[in-house]
Amino acid sequence: MKKLLLSIRTLARFKTYTFINLLGLVFSISCALIIIRYIHQENHVNHFCPELERTFLTTVVYKEKGSIMLGSSEDRNNDPNYKNPLNDPCVEMFSRFMLYDEDYIVAENHRFEVQTVVADSLFLTMMPYPLVVGSLKMSSPNNAIITKQLAKRLYKDKNPIGESLQVSCGKNVTIVGIVGEPATKSFLQFDLILSTELQSQWNRVSLELVRLHKADDITRLNQRNSEPMNLMLSMQMPIYYQLIPFKDFYMNMTVPTGYFKMISKGNASSLKILTFVVIMLLLVGGFNYVNLNTVIMLKRSREFDMKKVFGAKGGEVFLQLYFENFCLSGVALLCTWTIIETTRGIVDHWLEIPVVPDMQFDLMVSFVLLFILPLVISIFRSFAIVM
C-alpha cells in the first residue's frame, strides 16, 4: 500500500508529463482497441456454433462452367440420375434453410418489412442462437421464432410470446420464442424464423449445413461426390456437390453470395490494412510514452542515485516503477473503456464498424494492458537504472 501511495505521489509531482503521457496512451490504445476488437470479431465469425470444425456448407459445382455456388443437395424432382451426396455414414446431421431478404409480416394491423429464415427443426441445433424467452423448439408448423430486435420493433416492452403474426404467404403463425445476439458475430442476418412445414412449396433455393462425425472425413466425402450428374434442376448440365468448411466461409471469396443478401462476407485484405493501422497507432503511442518517460527519468536520476547509495536493491526499484506504471495503465484503461463504450453508437452507425462484444476477449486485452504492459516497461526501465 505504501508503494502504491508513493507511486501516486510521484505521478502527481510530474503532473504535466503524466497528463500528456496519459493522453497519448488513452488516444492510441482507444483507437487501436476499437480496431482490434473489430479484427477479432471478423476472425471469429460463426464461432458460437458448436462443433464448428465439423460443420460444412453444401456447394453446387457446375463442371462445364467451372463455377461454384451455394446450394442444397435436395432432390425436389425425384430425378432418376440423382445420387444423394449426404447418404454416407460419416454425415452426423444436416439442416436445410431458405432465405427471404425482402419479406414482410402483418402484426396488429401494421405491415413490417423483415428478413425471414425458413428452416427445419435442426437449424437452431446447429446454429444455437441464445434464447431470451420462450422456446427454441417449433413443435407446430404454425410456430415462429423472432429476434429480440424485432420483438422490440413490434411490441416494445410487451411480452410477445403467444402473439399472432400473418406472414407473407398469407398464413398466421404464433410466436413461441425470442432469440438474442450470439456470443460471436453470425454470417446470417435475420428477424424471423419459420418452419419449413408451414407450407409444402416455398419456390426458393435452399441452403444446407452439414455436420460430419469427423472433420477429416470431408476429403473422402468430397472425392466420393466428385462424379458429375445430369439433373433436371440444372437443365441437364453436369453438376456435383462439394462441402466447404463453415469456419472459413465468411472469408472465402471463391463462393459468391450476391443472390443471398442476408449473408454477409468479410474481406481479408481490409483486415490486413487495419492490422497495419493498429501497429502504427501502437508504435506512435509507444514512442510518445518512451520519450516522455526518458525525460522524467532524467529528472529523477538524482532520486534513484540516492536510493542506490542508501542500499536500494534492483527489486525495490523495479517494484516502485511497476506500481507507477500500473497506476498510469489503470487510469488509461478506465478512460479507454469509457471512450469505447460512449462512442459505440458512432462507431456502429457512422463508421459502419459494428462490434459484437466478446467479454472473454475484452478481459484478456484488459489484463494485458493492466498487468503485462506495466511489467514489460518496468523491467526495461529498472534494468537501465541499475546498469
Buried (B, 14 or more C-beta within 10 A) or exposed (E): EEBEEBBBEBBEEBEEBBEBBBEBBBBBBBBBBBBBBBBBBBBBBBBBBEBBBBBBBBBBBBBEEEEBBBBBBBBEEEBEEBBEBBEBEBBBBBBBBBBBBEBEBBBEEEEBEBBBBBBBBBBBBBBBBEBBBBEBEBEEEBBBBBBBEBBBBBBEEEEBBEBBBBBBBEEEBBBBBBBBBBBBBBBBBBBBBBBBBBBEEBEEBBBBBBBBBEBEBBEEBBEBBEEBBBBBBBEEBBBBBBBBBBBEBBBBEEBEBEEBEBBBBBEEEEBEEBEEBBEEBBEBBBEBBEEBBEEBBEEBEEEBEEBBEEEBEEEBBBBBBBBBBBBBBBBBBEBBBEBBEEBBEEBEEEEEBEBBEBEEBBEEBBEEBBEEBBBEBBEEBBEEBBE
